[in-house]
C-alpha cells in the first residue's frame, strides 16, 4: 500500500484538494445570495490568509524566481476574471442550472492544453476515463435533462451574450488549471501558493479602493465566507503540491474537479440532510470509474518495467 501511494503522491494531494473544496462547496451554501462576488472574494481572501503560517516558514528567498512569481500572480488574476465572467453571465440572464455545469467542464480545456502543448501522453484507457468523467460532471451538476430530454435542454440554451461569458469563464478556468502546472516548474509549492494569496490580497484591496465592496453583511456570513476561503486556500495549496509531485495536468484537473462535486454531494447528504436521486448516484459511480481509468497508465508502465527487468535477467 505504501509503495502504491509513493508512486502516486500526486493523487493523494489531488484527493485532499477535492475533499477540501467539497467542504468549501457545503459552506458556500450558508453564504447569503445577496452577497456580491466582490465581497465573496474578500471573505475568501481573509480565510486564505490564515493558511499562510503553513507555508511561510518553508519559503526560502534563494528559491524565488521573478518569472515564477509573475506567472503565479498572473494566473491567480486570471481565475478572478473567470469568476467575474460567471457573475456577468448570471447578470445577463444566464441560469445557474446551465452556467454552473457548463463552466464545470473546464477540465476539457486543461486536457487539450496538456496533450497538445505539454505533450502529456494518454493511452486509450485514459481517454475512456475522460469520456466517462464528462457525463459524470454533467450529472453531478444536476443536469440529467441533457441525457433524458436533450431537445428541450438545447431549446432553452440560445446563443446569447450570457452564454458567451459562460464560455469565456470555461476557457479561463481551464487555462488557469493548466497554468498552475507551469508555475510549479519555476517555484516551489510554497512560493506558488504564496503568489496566489498575494494576488488575491491585491485584488481585494483594488475592489475596496474602487468601492465595489459593500461591508453591510452579517457576522455569520463573514465567518462562513472566511472558513470557506480557508478551505479553498488549502485546496489550491494541495493542487500545487500535486503538480510539484509530477501529477499530469490532464489527470489532476479531471479527478480534482469531479471528485470535488462528489464530496460536496456526500457531505451535503450527511450534514444538510439533502437527498440524492438516481442521476446523481449514477454521476458518483461514473466519477469514481473515470478517476480509476485515468490512473491506469502508471499501472501499465509498472507492468512493462517489470517485464523488461525479467527479460534482461534471462
N, C-alpha and C positions, 0 to 999 in steps of 0.2 A: 504493500500500500504506500509506504514511504517513497519507494522508487518510482511508483506511478505518479505521485504528486510532484516529486522532484523534477520530473521531465515536463510537467505541466503546471508549474507555479503560476504562469500567466493566467491559467484557468481559475486558480484559487482566487487571485486578485479580481478577475472579472466577475466571479460569482459574488464576492464580497461587495463589489461596486453595485451589482444588480440588487443585492439584498438591502444595501444602504439606500439606494434610490427607491426600492419598494416601500420602505418605511416612509421615505420622503413623500411618496405618492399618497400615502394614507394621511399624513399630517397636513398636506395641502388641502385636503377636504375640509379642514377646520378653519382655513383662512377665508375671510369674508369675500364674497364675489364682488363686493363693491370696491375692493382694494385694487388700484391700478397696477399694471405690470411694473411701473417705475417704483412704486412703494414696495411691491413684492421683491424686486431686485435689491432694494435697500435692506430689507429684512434678511434675505438670503446672504447678502454680503456680511451683515452683522454676525450671523451664525457661523459663516466661514472663518471669520477672524478668530473664533475660539478653537479652530483646528491648528492654528499656526504653531503653538508650542510643540506639536508633534513633529514638525518639520524643521523649524528654525535652528534647533540645536544640531541638526545634521548638515546644515548648509555650510559650505566652505567657499571662501572668497576665491580661492585659486581655481575652483570649478566653474566660475562664472564665464559665460560666453555671451558677448553682446548680441551676436546673431541669434543665439538661442533665446535670450530674453526678449528680443524684438519679435521673434516668431511666436513666442508664448503669449505675449501681450496682444499681438495682432490676432492670434487665433481666438483668444478669450473675448475680444471685442467683436469678433465675427459671430460668435454664438449669441451675443447680445442682439446683434442685428437680426438674427434668426427669430429671437423672441419677439422683437418689435414687429417683424413681418407677420408672425402669428396673430399678434394683437391687432394689427392693421387689417388682417383678413377677417377677423371677427367684426371689426368696426365697419367693414364694407359689406356686411351681410352674410359672411360665411358661418355655417352651422358647425358647432363644436363636434357634432356627431360625424361630420365629414372631414373637417380640418385636422382634428387630432389624429385619427387613424391614417390620414394621408401623409402627414408630416412624420408619423412614426415609422414610415417606410424609408427613412433616411439611410439605414444601413446599405440599401441598394446602391446609393451614390458612393458610399465608402468602399463597397466591394468593387465597383468599377474602377475607382482610383487605385485600389490595392492591386488589382490584376493588371491594369494597363499602364500604370505609372510606377508603382512599387515593384511590379513584376513578381508578385506573390503567386505561388503555384497552388492550384486546386485540382484534385482529382475528381472523377465523376461522382464519387460518393459524397464529397464535399458539396458539389453542385446540387446533388439531390437534397442535401441538408438545407441549402439556401432556398431551394424551391419549396421545401417543407415549412421553413420559417416564415415565408411571405404570407401564406394564408393564416398562419398562427397569429401574426401581428394583427391582421385584419379582424380575426375572430375575437382576439383578446381586447381589441379596441371597441367591441360591441357592434361591429358592422357585418353580422352574418347575412344581412339582407343582400349583400353583394353577391352571395352564392345562391340564396334561396329565391331572390327576385331581382336579378341584375338589371332587367329592363326598367323597372321602377326606380332603382337606385340611380342609374345614369340619367334618367329623366329629370331628377332633382339636382343634378350637377351640370350646370351650364358653364360655358366659357365666359366667366365674368372676372372683374378685377380682383375680387376676393380670392378666387382660385389661383390667379397668378401670384398673389402674395403667399398663398399656402405653398405653391410650387417653389417659390423663392426660398421660403423657410426650409423646405425639404433639402434643397441644394446646399444651403448654408450649413445645416446641421450635419449633412453628410461630409462636406469639406472639412468642417471643424473636427469631426471624429477622426478623419484621416490625418489632419494636421497635428493632432496630439502625438501620433506616431513619429512624425517628423521632428517635433520639438524635443522628444526624448533622445534623438540622435545627437543633440547638441548640449543637452542639460541633464543633470541627474533628476531623479524623481522629485526630490525636494525642491530644487530650483524651478522645475517645470510647474509644480503646483504653486509655488510662491509667486511666479509671474502671473498665474491665473488669478490669484487673490488680489494682487496689486492692481491689475487691470480692472477687476470688479470694484475695488475701492475708488479708483479714479473715475469710473463711470458713475458711481453713486454720488460722488462729490459734484460731478458735472450736472446730474439731474437736480441736485439740491440748488445749485447756483442759478440754473435757468428756470427754477420754480416749478418743476414737474412733480415734486414730492409734496403730497398733502399729508401732514402729520396728524390728521384727525382720524385716528384709528384706535381701537381698544387695546388695552394692555394684553388681553388674552390673545388677540390676533397677532400682536407683535411677538409674543413668546412662541407661539406656534410657528410663525414665519421664521424666527431665528433658529428654532430647533430643526426646522426643515432645511434651512441653509447650512447648518452644521452637518447634517447627514448628506446633503448634496455635495458639500465640500469633501467629505470622506469618500464619496463615490468617485469624484473626479480624481482624488489622490490615488485611489485603488486602480483606476483605469491607467493613469500614468505609470503606475508600478507594473501593470500588466504589459504595457508596451516596452518598458525597460527590461522586462523578463523575456523579451523577444516574442511576445504574442503578435500574431498576424492581425493586421487591421481588419481584414475580411472576417475573421473569426471573433475577435474581441468585440467589435461593434455589433455583429449579429446576435451573438449569445448574450451580451450585456443588455442590449435593448429589449430583446424578447423576454429574458428571464426577469427583468425589472417589472414588466407587466404581470408576469406570473406571481411574483412575490407580492405585488400590490394587491392583486385579487385575493390571494390566500390570506393576507393579513387583514384585509377589509372583511373577509368572511369570518375570521376569528374574532376580531375586536370591534367591528362595526355591525355585526350580525347581518351583513349583506348576503344575498343568495347568488349562487351561480347556476346558470341554465346549461343546457346541453351544448350549445355552440361555444360557450366559454370553456367548458370542460374539454371539449374537442381541441380548442386552442391551446390549452395547457399541455395536453398529450402531444400535439404536433410540435410545440415549442421544445419540449424535452427530447423528442425524437430528432428534431432538426439539430439541436445542440450536440447530440451524440454523433450524428452523421458528420458534423463539421469537425469533430475530434478524430475522425477515422484515419486521417493522413499520417499522424505520428505513429499510430499503431502499425500501419503498413510498413512505414520506414523502419521501425524497430525490428519487424519480422524479416525484412530484406537484409538488414545488417547482420542479424543472427545467422541467416543462410549463407551470406558471404564469408563470415568468420569460419563457419563449419566447412565450406568448400576449400578455403585456403589451408585449413589444417590437414586436409586429405592430400 
